[in-house]
Each structure stands twice: as structure tokens, then as C-alpha cells.
């Protein structure tokens, strides 16, 4: 019997972030990758309810990954989860993502749960 939870691709090079998000979102199955190249490959291979994208990755930026994914998938919601203060909601939307969440925000957990249910479950 397979796991029937909706899958979220979590693109993050900090090894603690995706497991923490998985704990916060137990109704979803998180698939974790840590590079831009892995993110693009996984997004091509599988269907996801949503993609969480960090901005700084070891082999490039989440912005580059988002642009590459949007060339073959214009539908899957992409939400940037980043500590980069200069990467704004406006910038994220301009490259085809649905927005950003700031890791340092005191409202991070509530915003993560709200935006995930809003974007991933509305599909």
C-alpha cells in the first residue's frame, strides 16, 4: 500500500529545514532535494502538489530553478521559503512563483500552514 498523501518537493540545502517542515505538515509527503539540478530533475519526473524553494542553493539559485521548472510546468505552485531579505514577494511572482515566506518571520509556522493549504489543496 502506497502513501496517498499529496507530495511536496522541498528544495533546501540546510538539512534541518525539510524535516522541520515535514513535522509541521504531517498531511503531506515531503520529498527533499538540496540542489537546483535535483529540483529540476525531480520536478520533471514527478507530479507535486507544491514546491517549496530556497533561494540560495549550492549550484545556483532557486530563482534559476523556478525559471527552469516554469519552462515545462506552469501549473505547480512554487513558494519560496528563504532568509534572503532582498528576494521579495513581487520578485517571486514576476518569475512565476506564488510568493515567499521568510524563515525568520515570527509568523512563519502559521503562514506556512495557511499558504500550503491555500495553494496545495486548492488544486
Beta strands, then each sheet from edge to edge (+ up, - down):
strand 1: 6-11
strand 2: 28-33
strand 3: 50-53
strand 4: 56-57
strand 5: 60-61
strand 6: 77-82
strand 7: 99-102
sheet 1: 2+ 1+ 3+ 6+ 7+
sheet 2: 4+ 5-
end
